[in-house]
Amino acid sequence: MRMDSLKHKFPFNHKNFFLKFLITLFFLGLAFRLFFCPSHISPILDSPFPDKVSLPQNPPPIPPQHVPEPPLVPETQDRAFPTDSDKCDYFSGDWVPNPLGPVYTDESCDLIETHQNCLKNGRPDREFLYWRWAPRDCDLPQFDPQRFLHMMRDKSWALIGDSISRNHVQSLLCILSKVEQPVLVYHDEEYKSKSWNFPSYNFSISVIWSPFLVEAAIFEDINGVSSSEVELRLDKLDSEWTDRYLNFDYVIFSTGKWFLKSAVYYENETIMGCHSCPKRNLTELGFNFAYRKALKFVMNFVVSSDHKGLIFFRTFTPDHFENGEWFSGGTCNRTKPIKEGEMEMKDLNKSLRDIELEEFRKAASKASRNGVNFKLLDFASLSQLRPDGHPGPYREFQPFAKGKNAKVQNDCLHWCLPGPIDSWNDIIMEMIVNDG
């Protein structure tokens, strides 16, 4: 009775019990195989740094993972390019093809002076426009005019020097005019010194004519023909720039070729000697003497000043007159860049460059001690590789209109716009971005 009663309360089935027992054994065996037997895992996961990765033909689906998105960076926020200015030599590299060509043309920019407007003057070839400078140690981004103007809001620039500085400022203005048209707010009587403003950014750029950087009396006509030797005061800086120097946040100094002119040198109101003055009974000191003395004076002023901005010294740019000089029928008819060693830098140019580099090194050491931000723009070598970038005969409008054998004056010193000089701005911007 008791057993019947228990069976009635707790029904028991031997077949069901046996089936459940087999199922339990099956799952225990499966678990043992999974945990203790070797598994076939993709070699991608075997090593964190596989030498060679072979993906399975039918990889299992990877469950979705949440990847946090990077923080948004406003367009107006400065973002440095991946170039490390301390590790990159911007001035050692090659000219490489640039299929995109220049960012402006003679038609889109009306700020190009006639003598550098090669395309408008009839230069027939175009290959010289399709190259860009590429340093060997790093990437050099193209100049970004919008970003530059944002960075320069409420700032001022000055390019101080000779006609190459004017050439350079036109290049910079033409690129910036793609964002906003600059407004001419000042010019001197001869239009050699000028200032422009970008109203939306309260940003100004000035070019100050001071070919020697020291005080000079120059006696020549509009065509550069001298009636007497230049008189140089090697102990007096040119007040054209010193009076305004502290007003600028960024300054680029340059000089060079003018020191090759015949000149008489003064110090303490006394004649010291001269360079190339055979008709005078004066000591021939040579241009090297004056150039070194002037640069030392200028750079000492810079590194001893209270200027808190960024100051550049730009090395001179070499000319490319071949088969003569500017006064003896020299020409520059090349149509593409050259490689290093293809054309030697002239001895006079080497001499100028050596003095510049020696004096800059001395000044840079003092600048570092005094907390002055003084940097070198060494464009001499990269410019040496661009004999194709000058106006040549196309400094004048249609120079061969009267025939191919017409006698013309060639310009193998200044640069066509657009042209190689535009790449200078790429380097300058990158140095500013990485400054500090």
Residue pairs with C-beta under 8 A, 6 or more apart in sequence:
42 55
42 56
42 59
43 50
43 53
43 54
44 50
44 53
44 55
73 79
76 150
78 147
78 150
78 151
78 433
80 433
80 434
81 139
81 141
81 430
81 433
81 434
82 138
82 139
83 138
83 139
83 140
83 141
83 430
83 434
84 138
84 434
85 430
85 431
85 434
85 435
87 137
87 138
88 135
88 137
88 138
89 135
89 136
89 137
90 135
90 138
90 140
90 427
90 430
90 431
91 135
91 378
91 379
91 381
91 382
91 427
92 135
92 136
92 137
92 381
93 133
93 134
93 135
93 136
93 140
93 382
94 133
94 134
94 136
94 339
94 385
95 131
95 132
95 133
95 134
95 337
95 382
95 385
95 386
95 420
96 131
96 132
96 133
96 134
97 130
97 131
98 130
98 131
98 132
99 130
101 129
101 130
102 129
102 418
102 419
102 422
103 142
103 143
103 145
103 175
103 178
103 418
103 422
104 174
104 175
104 177
104 178
104 418
105 119
105 418
106 112
106 117
106 118
106 119
106 120
106 417
106 418
108 174
108 177
108 178
109 173
109 174
109 177
109 417
111 170
111 173
111 174
111 177
111 182
112 120
112 170
112 174
112 417
113 166
113 167
113 170
114 120
114 121
114 397
115 391
115 395
115 396
115 411
115 414
116 167
116 170
116 391
116 395
116 414
116 415
116 416
116 417
116 419
117 416
117 417
118 391
118 394
118 416
118 417
118 419
119 416
120 397
121 391
121 394
121 395
121 396
121 397
121 398
121 399
122 394
122 397
122 398
122 399
122 400
123 391
123 392
123 394
123 416
125 335
127 335
127 336
127 388
128 335
128 336
128 386
128 388
128 389
128 416
128 419
128 420
129 418
129 419
131 336
131 337
131 386
131 420
132 142
132 423
132 426
133 140
133 382
133 420
133 423
133 426
133 427
134 140
140 426
140 427
140 430
141 426
141 429
141 430
142 426
143 175
143 422
143 425
143 426
143 429
144 429
145 175
145 176
145 178
145 179
146 179
147 429
148 176
148 429
149 176
149 179
149 180
149 198
149 200
149 201
149 203
150 201
151 432
151 433
152 201
152 203
153 201
153 202
153 203
154 201
154 202
154 203
155 203
155 249
155 250
156 203
156 204
156 205
156 206
156 247
156 248
156 249
156 250
157 203
157 204
157 205
157 206
157 248
157 249
157 250
157 251
157 252
158 205
158 206
158 207
158 208
158 241
158 244
158 245
158 248
158 250
158 251
158 252
159 165
159 166
159 168
159 169
159 205
159 206
159 207
159 208
159 251
159 252
159 254
160 207
160 208
160 210
160 213
160 241
160 251
160 252
160 253
160 254
161 208
161 210
161 211
161 213
161 252
161 253
161 254
161 255
161 314
162 209
162 210
162 211
162 254
162 255
162 256
162 257
162 258
163 211
163 414
164 254
164 256
164 257
164 316
164 317
164 413
164 414
164 415
165 207
165 208
165 252
165 254
166 192
166 207
166 209
167 414
167 415
167 417
167 421
168 252
168 421
168 424
169 194
169 205
169 207
170 417
171 415
171 417
171 418
171 419
171 421
171 422
171 424
171 425
172 205
172 425
173 182
173 196
173 205
174 417
174 418
175 422
175 425
176 182
176 198
180 198
180 199
180 200
180 201
182 196
182 197
182 198
182 205
183 196
183 197
183 198
183 199
184 194
184 195
184 196
185 195
185 196
185 197
185 204
186 193
186 194
186 195
186 206
187 193
187 194
187 195
188 194
188 209
190 209
192 209
193 206
193 207
193 208
193 209
193 240
194 206
194 207
195 204
195 205
195 206
195 207
196 204
196 205
196 206
197 203
197 204
198 204
206 244
206 248
208 240
208 241
208 244
209 240
210 238
210 240
210 241
210 255
211 218
211 255
211 258
212 230
212 232
212 238
212 255
212 258
212 259
212 294
213 237
213 238
213 241
213 253
213 255
213 294
213 295
213 298
214 232
214 233
214 234
214 236
214 237
214 238
214 294
214 297
214 298
215 232
215 233
215 236
215 237
215 238
215 239
216 230
216 231
216 232
216 233
216 238
217 230
217 231
218 230
219 226
219 227
219 228
219 229
219 230
220 226
220 227
221 227
226 261
226 262
229 261
229 262
229 263
229 264
229 274
229 276
229 277
229 280
230 258
230 261
230 262
230 263
230 264
231 263
231 264
231 266
232 263
232 264
232 265
232 266
232 290
232 294
233 266
233 267
234 265
234 266
234 267
234 272
234 290
234 293
234 294
234 297
235 266
235 267
235 268
235 297
237 297
237 298
237 301
242 301
245 251
245 305
245 307
246 305
246 306
246 307
248 309
249 309
249 310
250 309
250 310
250 311
250 312
250 432
251 307
251 309
251 310
251 311
251 312
252 312
252 313
252 314
252 377
252 428
253 298
253 302
253 311
253 312
253 313
253 314
254 313
254 314
254 315
254 316
255 294
255 295
255 316
256 291
256 315
256 316
256 317
256 352
256 356
257 316
257 319
257 352
257 413
259 275
259 287
259 290
259 291
259 294
259 352
260 287
260 348
261 275
261 276
262 274
262 275
262 276
262 277
263 274
263 275
263 276
263 277
263 287
263 290
264 271
264 273
264 274
264 277
264 280
264 282
265 271
265 272
265 273
265 274
265 275
265 285
265 289
265 290
266 272
271 282
272 283
272 285
273 282
273 283
273 284
273 285
273 289
274 280
274 282
274 283
274 284
274 285
275 284
275 285
275 286
275 287
275 289
275 290
276 284
276 287
277 284
288 351
288 355
291 352
291 355
292 355
292 358
292 359
295 355
295 356
295 359
296 359
296 362
296 363
299 313
299 359
299 360
299 362
299 363
299 374
300 363
300 366
302 311
302 313
302 363
302 367
302 372
302 374
303 363
303 364
303 366
303 367
303 370
303 372
303 374
304 366
304 370
304 372
305 372
307 372
308 373
309 373
310 373
310 375
310 432
310 435
311 372
311 373
311 374
311 375
312 374
312 375
312 376
312 377
312 428
313 356
313 360
313 363
313 374
313 375
313 376
313 377
314 377
314 379
315 353
315 356
315 357
315 376
315 377
315 378
315 379
315 380
316 349
316 352
316 353
316 356
316 380
317 379
317 380
317 383
317 413
317 415
318 345
318 346
318 349
318 380
318 383
318 384
319 326
319 346
319 349
319 390
319 412
319 413
320 332
320 334
320 343
320 386
320 387
320 390
320 412
321 330
321 331
321 332
321 410
321 412
321 413
322 330
322 331
322 332
322 333
322 387
322 412
323 329
323 330
323 331
324 330
324 331
326 409
326 410
326 411
326 412
326 413
330 410
330 412
331 392
331 393
331 410
331 412
332 387
332 388
332 390
332 392
332 410
332 412
333 392
334 387
334 388
335 388
336 388
337 385
337 386
337 387
337 388
338 385
338 386
338 387
339 385
340 385
342 385
343 384
343 387
345 353
345 380
345 384
349 380
353 380
357 376
357 378
360 376
363 374
364 374
364 376
367 373
367 374
373 435
375 431
375 435
377 424
377 427
377 428
377 431
379 424
379 427
382 423
383 420
386 420
387 412
389 415
389 416
389 419
389 420
389 421
390 410
390 411
390 412
390 413
390 414
390 415
390 416
391 410
391 411
391 414
391 415
391 416
392 410
392 411
392 412
393 399
393 400
393 408
393 409
393 410
394 416
395 409
395 410
395 411
395 414
396 408
396 409
399 406
399 408
400 406
400 408
415 421
